[in-house]
């Protein structure tokens, strides 16, 4: 019922500096940079960060033994992190953060020198994939392979200039137009030919992913862009022995869905409809005002309920759930997103009931600690010589990628159990399944 220790995973020590590179230096990235710098100065607590505040139970409940995540596994410390990134606007992290208006002037001024040092590298950008914004700080190249090579050079130069031993990349830029997998994405050979031939279905996000993996830099996709889902890039991650994970940070409305929906399913309560709408005024909201970019988000957000409710398993409860998702660009709200959910449910004898949720959240405040956790965990995975899809990090994503043929797990509590058991596995601790029968006179069978 519990797995005995003995994983014998060899994890290289977290020595030296770790470069945390973010495609995109807008509201999410700069809030992340600023938050880490504020914590390092003792000006704030890393609230929302599982790696910094979370504790993992070890052994049986009777042992009452817990360890902080950062003390259990050898994570890089915050003092070892060096921030860099790419953006279509040339603003420093301080200027970008001031324009994003997520953090107060008081907070920003306290870490102004640190943020002013972070200047964006020219970005790979294509108006065919993001239509509502444009900027001057972009790369030029003879083809998409040339752009990928420029990104690879950026990674190497950044690490050399900043004395970094390792790097991770976490996508923090805007949502691209929905691009389902095509033949060019089916194999690495075809994908590389597509880069050379400027294939129109290869997006900037895919070029960043390719460049990171070619440099053996672990890559986490924080957007609904289709990149790490592509067979070609999964093949590359295996070939380069480099971890990948994604997709789309699970922050506001979807976070609550992965808490509420499993509860309804576990109590066998039916759902007739789930209407979700949002207002958002930051750069992400502007980008999502384009139907093509919204389609990417709609697919990412919509799949959560489909998988949790599983109408094939429970046709009498979830065979006809009307799931509607709307996002409206509303500039006065800025980064302070508001999400409304109306859930029409039914219970015993089919009697209808309703649940209404109004979540006034701060999008980047919720996303920033996710960026930190993913950066640290992906670096850990790299040092543990993990490769390919890191399903144990599904906890952080709306649309977690899994091996072909597997169903993604969206239940937040189950995702956390997967994550915690992976940390136990890394440290030769017993894996826990919460059976509990041994406390009530039932012998545990090995």
N, C-alpha and C positions, 0 to 999 in steps of 0.2 A: 504493500500500500504506500510505502515511501521508498524512494530510491536511495540506496546507500551512497555515501561519498565515493569518489573515485574517478571523477571526470578527467583528472590529470591535464587540464588545460594549462598550457604554458603561456603566460601573459608577460610580454616585455614591459619593463618598468616605464613609467611616464616621465622620463627625464627630458630636460631641455624645454624649448619653447614650442607651442602648438599654434600654427596659423589657422585661424578660423576665417574662411573666405566666403563671402556672401555675394552671389549675383543679385544685384539690387541693394541700394543703400538708401531706401526710403524710410517710412515710418517704422516698420517692423525691425529692420536691421539696426537703425540708429537707436531705437528704444532698447534693443538688446545690448549694443555696445555700451550705451550710457548706463544701463542698469548694472552691468558687471563692474564698470569703473566706480560707480557709486558704492556698491557692496565692498569692493576692494578698499575704498577709503573709509569704510565704517559708517557711511551716511545712510544706509538702508539695509533691509533684510532681503534675501533672495526668495521672496514669497512667490509661490507657484512653481518653484523648481524642485522636482523630485530628487534630483541628484544632490542638491544641497541640503534639503530639509527632510527628505523622506527617510523612513526607517523600515528595515526588513526584519521580520520575525525569523529567528533561527532555531531549529530543533523543535521539540514539543512545547505545547502551551505551558505545561508545568514547569518548564525551565525558565520561563519569563525572560528570554534572551533576545534582545534586539540590537541592531547596529545601524547607524546611519549609512546610507548608500555610499557616500564618499569615503567612509572608513572601511567599508566591507570590500570594495573592489578598488584597484589602483587607478583612480581617475586623475587626469591632469587637474592641477589646482587653478584657481582663477588667476593667480599671479603669473601663470605660465602662458596665458592666452594673448595672442597678438591678432588684432583685427584688420581685415582688409576686404576689398570688394570691388565690384564694377557697377557703374550706373551710367545712364544716358545723360544725366545732368552732372556738371563738374563740381557741384557744391561739396565742401568738406562735410564730414559727419555732423559737425556742430551746426553748420548752416542748414543742412538737410533736416536735422532734428528740430531746429527752430521753426522751419517752414511747416513741418508736419504737425506741430502744436500738440503733441501727445504729452510731453513732459513740461512741467512748469519752468519758468525762467530761473527760478531759484535753484532747481535741480540742475539745469543745464549749465548755469554759470559756475557751479561748484566743480564741474568736470570739463569745463571749456577747453583747457589746454590739451587734455587727452583726446578729445573729440576733434579738435582742429588739426591734429596730426594725421588723421585718417582721411586720405584723399582717394577718390574713386579712380580706378583704371578705366580706360575707354571700354564701353560695353559692346557685346555682339547684339545687334538689334535689327529687327525686320518689321516694317510697318504692316506687312501682310499678316503678322501674327498678333500684333497689339496695335489697334487702330486709333485709340482715343488719345494717346500721348505721343510725344516725340521730343527728342533732345539732341544737342550737338555733340555730346561726348561719346561718339560711336566709332567702332573699328571699320576700316576699309580693307578689302582683300580681294584677290583674284577669284577666289571661290570659297565655299564653306569649309573645305579642308584647310585652306590658308588661315581662315578665322580661328579654327580649332587649334592650329599650330601657334597662333598668336596668344591664345589663352594659355596653352601649355607653357609658353615662354613667360607669361605673366606669373604663373604659379611658381616656376623655378626662380625667377628673379625676386619675387616677393620673399620667398623663403630665404634666399641668399642674403638679400639686403637687410632682413630682420633677424637673421641668425636662428631661423626655425629648424627644428629637427623633423617635424611632421606637419601635415596639414589635413584639414577636413573642409568640405564644401557643403553649405546649406543654402538652398535656393530661397531667397526672400524677395524676389522681384514680382512683377505683376503677372496676372493670369493671361495666358496666351489663348488664341482661338483654338477651339476644340479640334484636335488632329488625331483621328483614330488610326491604329496601326495599318500600314500599307505594305506592299511587297518590298519596298526599299528598307523597311524596318525588320524584315524577317530574319536576316542573317547579318553577321558583322561584315562579311565581304561585300554584300549588297549595300550596306549602310555606308561603308567607306567609299565605295564607288559613287554613291549618291552625294557624298560630301564633295568629292572631286568634280562631279558634274552639276553641282548646284541644284540638286533635286528640290523642287518647290515644297515638298512635304516634310523636309527636315527643318525643324524649328530651332530658334536660338537656344531654348532650354536643352534640347537634345545635343547641341554642339557643346554646351557647357558640361553636360554629363559625360560626353565622350572625352573631352579634354581632361576632366578630373580623373576618370578611370585610367586613361593612358598614362597619367602621372602617378597612378596608384594612390590617389586621394579619395578616401571614403566620401560618398555623395548621398545627401538626404534631400529629397524633393518636397519642399514645403508648400507647393502650389498644386492645383489640379492639372497642370500641364502633363501631357503624356510623354514621359521621357524614360524613367526607370522601368516603366511597364513594357517597353519595347523589347522583343526577343533579342535583337542585335545588341542592345546595351546590357542586357542580362548576360548574354554570352561573353561580352567583353569583361564584365565584372568577375566572371569565373576565370577567364583567361589571365587577367591581371591579379587574381587573388585579392580582390578589393571589395569591401562591403558596400551595399546600397540599401536604401529604404525609402519609403514614401507611401502614399502621397497626400498632400494637402493638410496643413496643420489643423488639428481638431481643437478649435478655440471656443466659440460662443454657442450658437444655436445647435450645432451638431454635437457638441459636447453634452448638452442636456438631453439630446435625443438618445445618445448611447447610454444614458443613465435611466431615462424614463421608459423607453421602448422595451428593454429587457425585463424591466419590472412588470410591465403589462403582460408580456408574453409568459413570464414565469408564473404569473397568477392566472394564466389562461383567460384573460380578458380580451374581448374582441376589439378591433379598431375598424371603423367605417371610413374615416378620413383624417388626414393630418395636413392642415394648411399652415405654411410657414412663410412669413414675409419679413423683410429687413429694410431698414434705411441706413445708409452709410455715405459719408461725405468725403472720405480721404481719396488718395490716388487710386487705391484699389476699387473703390466705389465707382470712380470715373471710368476706369478700364472695364469694369463689369457692366457698364451701361451699354457696351457693345454686345449685340446678340451672340456673336461668335465666341467671345470670351465668357459670357454668361453661360453658354452651353457647356463649357468645361466645368464650371462650378456646379451647374445643375446636375450633371452626371455624377460628380463627386459626392454631392450632398444627397442625391436621390438614392444612391445605392445602399446607403446605410440601413434604411428601413426595410428595403427589399430583403436584405440578408438577415436582419434580425428577426423579422416576422416570418419569413420562409413560408409562403402560401402553400407550397407543396407538402409541407409537414402538417400545417394547420389550416386546411382549406375552409373549415367552418368559421374560422376566426379572422383570417387575413386574405381571403381569396380576392377581395375587391376593395383594397385600401386606396382611396383617392388621395394621393400624395402630391401636393402642390407646393412649389418653392418659388419665391419671388425675391429679387433684390432690387431696390430702388435707390438710385443715386440722388442724395439730398445734401448738397454742400454745407448748409448751416450746421449739420451734426458733426462734421469732421470725422475724427477717428472714433468717436463715441457711437458705436453701432447700437441700434435698438432692434431687437428681434421679437416678433409676436408669433406665438403658436396657438392654434385652436385645434384640439384633438377631440374628435367625436368617437367615443368608445361605447361598448355595450357589454352588459354583464348577465347575471343570472336571468334565465328565461328571455334573454334578448333585450332587456330594458336599457334604453339609451342614457348615457351620461356624457359630461363634457369636462375637459381639462383645459385651462387657459394659462399660458405662460407669457410673461412680459419680461424679457431680459435686457436691461440697459447695461451693456458691457462696453469695455474699452478694448478694441480689437488687438492693438499692438501690445497692450499690457498683458493680455492673455497669451499672445504668441511669443513674446520675448523669452520667457523661461523655457518654452519648448525648444527654441533655437539653441539655448545653452545646453539643455539636457541632451539633445540630439548630437550636438558637437562633441560633447564629452563621451557619450556612449558609443558613437561611431568611431572615435579615436580608440576607445577601449576595444571595440570589435576588431579594428585593424591590428592592434598590438596582440590580440588573441589569435591572430591569423584566421579570422572568420572571413568568408568570401560570399559573394552573391547576396541574395535577399535576406535581410534581417527581420524576420517576422516578429520576433520578440519585441520590436519597437512599434508594433501596431498601435499601442496605447496612445501614440501621439498623432494619429492620422485619421482623416475622414474616410479615405479610400486606401487602406493598407494593401500593399502588394504581397502576394503569396505565390508559392510555386504553382505552376500550371497544373490544373486538376484538383486543387484544394479550394475550399470555400474560405473566404476571409472571415475572421472573427471580429465582430463589431461591439460585443458586449464589453463595456469599459472594465467591469470587475474581472472578467475572464482575461482580458488583455493585461491587466495589472498582474494577475497570477502568472501569466506567461513570462512577463518581464522579471518578476521577483524570482521565479524558479530558474530563469537563465542566470541571474546573479548568484543564486545558490550554487548552480552548476559550476560557474566559473571559480567558485571558492571552495569546492569540495564539501559543501553543506548538503544535508538531506533535502530532497525535493519534497514539497508539502502539497498534499491533495485535500486537506481539511476533512478527511473521512471521520475521524474522531471516535470510532467504535471501540478502540482499545481502552477508552476511559469508562466503558460501560460493560465490562466483562466479556467482550468479544475479542478473542485472540486475533492479532493481526497476522495475516498470511503473507509470507514473503513470496 
